[in-house]
Amino acid sequence: MNRLELGSKLGYGIGQAAEGLKTGAFEYILFFYYVQVLGLSGTLSGAALLIAMIADAVTDPLVASISDNHSSRLGRRHPFIYLSAIPMAFFFVVVFMPPDGLGQWGLFLWLTGFSILVRVAMTFFVIPHLALGAELTSDYDERTTIVAYRTFFSITSMSAVVPLSFWLFFGASEAFPNGQFDPAAYGPFALVLAVLIVLAIIGTGVGTHDRIRYLPRPVHAPETFSFGHVLSDVVESLENISFRWFFLGIFLYAVARGTQNALNVHMFTFFWRLAPDEIAAWGTAVLIGSVTGIFAWVYVARYLSKKYTYISGLMLWTSCMGLPPLAYLLGWFPEHESPFFLPLIVAFGGLALFFKGSQITSGSMLADVADEHEMTTGRRQEGMFFGAISLSSKASSGLGHLGAGLVLDLIQFPSDAVPGGVPEETLRSLAFIYGPVVLVVVFMGCYAISRYSLTRDQLVEIQERLRVRKVPHPSE
């Protein structure tokens, strides 16, 4: 089971659009909506999203363990994929439609509770779906191709949220020149995304359904579920040196990414003072950069190792996101009135997501670690590795959101701010966190990922030993 048909790759990849759309809405839109539109404090907004992400992160290894040990005629992964669609869509819509008059603590509880439900419902899809990708093939290069399809739909769908929202829902009107301040726009926005999420989840289940009979079954006997067993699995996964460094690198990267994503719309609206159609233009460039970047990095990955493909892309991505604010603070960036101002903002955005396409190798690196783990322990646990790395990513991204909220309150960013009405010193503090601070944290994460040690030759040897182990002995 090495090479897959195009239909199976597309069927698998399209599922990641569900998480991409949810993530785009939560990362780019939700924080701004609750802070600047509904008036919830930055600290409480960040704390609510952190709590939700921690709850989500805790359920990742739980769902991974349940899925790894599940047995049915639909295999280990597909039952969870099919059952997650409708609950996920319902909770997603509700989180964007709080009733009036809740007050600070009411909004905090609404955001916390329904964000948890959205994320847990999505976990029951995402973890089995990620594990499914590692099981579709054992070929070193084909794994990267499969992850490229998944990453393509993930990054493009996430990147599409900004242009989709600002072109269709947050456009300028007489009442709201900056449409992102219109409370009535968020309900239709959530409904449209919820429908697309359901279509993506059902589509990937149907698109990979014919592969169920080829998927590997657990090589160990199914185990009775327990929290202690889940904890021991997570600890066991961290005993793998390559995985341990990769885990740390993803943690640092996600802290930086969470902070930056939460502050994106604040930066566009208040620091760069972009109009809705200009933000949509930036989002369109990001979408184009995402699409072209995926294909370019698949080609690059043929010549660079997976590790260095991933690291080089992350370093270039964070440089494109962080250097424009730094240059502006130093007086090296064109002023707002310059004809070069908007083209440079748009170009750096497109380039940033072009370079982020290097993430195609991350899932493939984890699939290789799962092979090494099976050789060492005799246990096939793709779900646990993807669950553990998802735990790291989500918990740290939650810290990033909390950090963003604390920053807004510490610099006394006004909740009723209008573009052009925020003190210059406040805006400079915002840009310093968004640019140089994030840049340093991502570079620290890249150093950690550089310690990942599995190579192509090592994986070939590992897989050969696994094949020999699985061949029945003549006496049996």
N, C-alpha and C positions, 0 to 999 in steps of 0.2 A: 504494500500500500504506500507507494512513493509519489507517483505523479497523479494529480487530480485534474479532472476536466474543468474547463472554464466556468461552466454553470455551477459546479460545486464551490469553486473559489468565490464567485460572486454571491452565491447563496449564503456562504459563511460570512463574508465580509460585510454584507449589508446590515447584518444584525448590530454591528457596532455603531451604526448611525443612531440607534435608540439611545445608547449612553452618550454619544456625542451631542445630540440635541438637548438631552437633560443637563449634561455638564455645561454646555454653552449657556443655557438659561440660568443655571445656578451660579456659574462662575462670573458671567459678565453682567447679568441683569438683576438677579434677585437681591443682592446686597444693596445696589443702588436704589431699587424700588422701595425696600423697607426703610432705608436711611433717609433718602432725600424726598421721596414721594409720600410715604406714610408717616415719617417723622420718628421712627424708632431710633434710639441712640446707637452710635457706631459700636460701642462696646457690647451692648445687648444683642445687636444684630450679629456681630462676630461671634459672641459666645453661643448664640443659638445655633449657628452654622457649625461651630466647633463641636458642640454636643451631638448634633445630628451626625457629623462625620465620624465621631468616636463610636457612636452606637452602630453606625454602618460598618466601620472598620472591625469592630468586635464580631459582627455577624459574618464577615467575610470568611474567616477560617471555619466557622460553624457550618456555613452553607457548603464550603469546600469539602469538609469532612462528610457531611450528609450525602453530597453528590458523589464523592469518590467511592462511598460504600453502598450506594443505591443500586438496586438490580430490578429491572423490569423489561418487558418486551420492547420498550422504547429506549432501552439503554440507560446509561447513567446521567445523561445531560439533557436530553430532549424533554422529559416531563416537566422539568423546572422552567425550561425556556417557554413552553406553551402556557403554563399556568401564571406566569408573571405579568403578562401583557396588560390585562384589564385593570388589576389593582394599581399597577404603576401609573397608568394614564389618569385614573380617577384622582389619586392623591396629588399628582402633579398639577392638575387644574385647581384643586382646592387650595394649595399653598399660595397661589397667586390671587385668591379671591377671599381675603379675610373680611368678615362683616365689619360694618362701621361701629365706632364707639368702643373699641377694645381697650384703648389706652396703652401705655408703655408695657406693662406686664402681660396684658392680654395679647398684644401683638407678639411679644417675646414667646409666650407659650404656644401661640398658633404657629409661628414660624418654626419653633423647635419641634413640636409634635408632628406636624405634617411633613417637615423636611426629613425627619427620621423615617416616617412611613414611606415616603418617596424612595429614599435611599435603600431601605431594607427590601422593598419590592424589586428595585433594580438589581440588588445583589443576587437575588434568586434567578435573575437572568444572566448577569454579567459573568459570575464565577463559573457556572457550567459552560457558558459560551467560550470563555477564554480557554478553559481546559479542553474543550472540544477541538479548538484549533491546534493544540499540541498533539492531539490523537489522530488527526486526519492523515498525517504522514510522518515518517521517520527520517526523511531525506534532509540533509544539512541545508542545501540551498532552497529546496522546495518549502521548507519551514519559513524561511525569510520571505518567500513569495507570498505565502498564505498570510503571514503577518502584514505584509505590504497591503494586501486587499483590506484586511481589517483596519489597519492604520489609515488607509485612504478614506474609508467611510467614516472613521472616527474623527479625524482631523477636519475633513471637508464639512461634515455635518455640524461639528462644533463651530467651525469658522463661519458657517452659513448663518448662524443665529444672529450675529450683529447686522449684516446687511439685510437679512430677512426682516428683522424687527424694525430697523430704522427706515427701510424703504416702504414697508407695508403697514406698520402699526404706529411708529413714533415720529412720523413726518410732521413738519411744521404746520400749524393751523393758526387762525386768528386768535383763538383763546390761549393756545400754547405754542409760541414760536419754537420752543424746544420740546418736541412731542414726548420725550421721555419723562416729562413731569406730569403727563395726563394720566390720572388714575384709571380712567375708563378704558385705556388702551391695553391694559395688561390681561384682562379676561379673555378677549379674542386671541391675543398672542398665545396664551397658555392652551386654549382649546385647539388651535391649529397644530401646535407642536405635539400635543397629546395624541392626536390622530396619526401624525407621522411616526411617532414612537411605536404605537400599536402595529402599524403596517410593517415597520422594520423588524420587530420581534417575531411576528408571525411569519414574515417573509424568510427570515433566516432558519426558522424551524422547518418550514416546508422545503426550503432550498437545500438543506442538508439531510433531510429525512431518509433519502435512499442510501445514505452512508452508514446508517445505524448498524447494519449487519456486519460491517467491516471494522467497527471500532473495537479497540482492545477492552477486554473485561479485566476486573481486578485480578492481579496475580496472587493476592493474599485473600484469605477467607473474609467475607464481610464481618465487620466488627460492630458490636453494640455501641450506639452513640453515647458519649459522655463528654462533659466539659473537660474532665481531666485528660481524656484521650486527645481532644483537640489541642489542649495546651502542650501536651507532650509532642504532638506532631509539629507544632510551630517551633518549639525548642529544637527538635530534631532537624528541621529544615535549616535553622541558623547554624548548625554545626558544619554545613557546607561552606567552605571558605569563600568561594566565588559568589555564592548567594548572599553571604553575610555582607560583603563589600557592596554588592549591587543594591541590597536592601538599604544600606546607609546612604548611598548616593541618591537613590530615588527619594528617600526621606528629605534630604536637603533640597533637592530640586523641587519637590512638591511644596515645601514651605515657601520657597521663593515664588513659584508659579501661583500658589494660592493668594499670596499677598498682592502680586501684580494683577491677577485677573480680577480680584475684588475691587481694585482701584482703577481699572481701565476706564469705565464710563465717567468716573470723577475726573480723571486726567483729560479725557477728550472734551468734556463739558466745561470744566473750570480752568484747567491749566493751559490747554491748547486752544480753548474757546472755539471749538468746531461746531458748525451748524449740523442739524440732523442729516442733511444730504451729504455733508462732508464726512461725517462718521460712517455713513453707509458706503461712501466711496472707499474709505479706509478698510471697511469690512469686506468689500468686494475684492480689493487688492489682496487681502489676507486669504480669501477663498481661492483666488487664482494661484497665489503662491503655494497654498496647500496642495492643490491638484498637481501642479507641475513638480513640486518638490518630491512627492511620493515617487513618481516615475524616475526622477533624477537620482534619488538615493538608492533605489533598487539597483541601478547601474553601478553606482559608487560602491555598494556593498559587495559587488563581485570582486573588487580589487583590494578593498580594505577589510580588515577583520571586523566582525560584528561590533566588538567593543569600541574600536577607534572610529567606526562609522557613527556610532551613537554619540560618543563624546564630542567629536568635531562638530556635529550638527547642533548639539546643545550649546556649545560655546559660541557658535556663530549666531544662533537664535537669540540668546540672552544679550549678546552684544548689540544686535539690531534693535532690541526692545529698550535696552538701558542707556545706550550712548546718546540718542537724541535729547532726552531730558538733561543728561550730564552736560552735553554741549551747550544747551540753552542756558543752564546755570552758569557756565563759564563765559557766556557771551559769544559763543562760536556758532550759534544756530541762527538762521534768518529770522527777522522779526515777523510778526503776524501779517503785516501789510506787504511783505515781500512776495513777488510772484513765485518764488522758489519754496515758500513755506509749506503750503499744502502738498505739492508734489513730493517733497522730501518726506513728510509725515507718511503719506500713502506708500511711497517706495520702501521705506524702512519696514513698514508693517508687512508688505508683501514679501520682502526678503526674509523677515523673521520667520514667517510660517513656511517659506520655502525650505529654510534650513531645519525647521522642526520635523520635517519629513524623515530625518534620520532615525526617528523613533521606530521605524519598521523593524529594526533589529532587536528591540528590547524583548518582545514576546518570544522571538526565536532564541535569544540567549537563555531565557527561562526554560524553554522546552529542552534545551541542551542540558541544563542543570538537572532537570527531571530525569533524564537518561542516566546521568552520573549518580544521582540518588538511588535509582533502581539498581544499578550495578552494585552499589555499596550496601544497600539495605534489603534488596529484594522486594521493595514496595513501590508500586506505581502510583504516584500521588501528584499529578499535574495540578489538580485543583488546589492542593495545599500550598504549593509554591505561588500560584497566581493569587490565591487568597491572602497569603502572607504579604506579598508585594503590594497588593491592593490595600491591605491594612496600613502599611507604611505610607503609601501615597495619600490615602484619604485622611488619616490622622494628622499627617504633617500639613496637608492642604488646609485642614481645619484650623491648625495653628496659624497658618498664613492669613486666613479670614479673620481670626480673632486679632491678630497683629494689625491688620488693616483697620479694624474697628477701633482698636486702642489708639492707633496713630491719629485717626480722625478726631477722636475726643481729646487726645493730648495736645494736638496743635490747634484745638478749638475751632474745628471746621464747622461753620454754621449749618444747621439742618435745613434752614429756609434760604439757603444761598441761591443766588442767581448768577449766571455767567457775567463776569466783569465786576462783581461785587464782593469778591473774596480778597482779603488783604494779601499783598504781594509776599510777605514773609511766610504766611500760611501755605501759599501755593509752592514756594520754594522748598519748604519742609516736605510737602507731599511729593514733589518731584525727586527729592534726594532719596527718599525711601524707595520709590518706584524704580529709580534708575540705578545709581551706584550700589546701594545696599543689596538689592536683589542680584546684581551682577556678581558681587563677591560670594554670596551664598551658593549660587549655581556653580561657580568655578570650584568651590569646595566639594560640591557633589560630584563634579567631573573627576576630581582627583580620586575620590572613593571608588567610582566605577572603573577607573584605570587599573585597580587592583584585581579585578575579575580576571581569572587565569585560564579558562577553558579555551582551547584552540580547535581548529578544524581537524587536525591530525589526531588530537586526543579524543574528539568525539567519534571519529571513525573507529578508533580502537575500542572505545567503550561500547559502541553499537555492535561491533563484531563479537565481543565477549557476551553481550546480551543475547545475540542470535544463537551462539553456541550453547548458552545456558538453557535456552528454550527448546532446543532440538531434543526430542525424546531419546533416551538411552536405548540401545538395541535390546537390552535385557528387560526393558519395561513393557 
